[in-house]
Amino acid sequence: MTPDQWIERYRGPGRQQTSTKADLFTPNASYRSSVFREPFLGRDAIRSYWQRGAGTQQQVAVRMGRPIITDDRVALFAHDGLCR
């Protein structure tokens, strides 16, 4: 999967399907819900975080920065905000 495909799947409809979205991450991924919070480490921790609340949000607008891509890693800043 290319970084652009990953972004579209993350941003796409059905965000509340936490298992599907969590599967986009590698087993040892790091995910921060805020730059000021400790990261969720690993796919299972990410899935658990989304199941507790983030994955149940409705009408979410996702804005993403340009991905930083190296040989074996991709880093991406995403801002999820509720539509008003």
ABEGO torsion letter per residue (X at the ends): XBAAAAAAAAABBGAABAAAAAAABBAABBBBABAABBBBBEAAAAAAAAAAGAAABBGBBBBBBBBBBBAABBBBBBBBBBBX
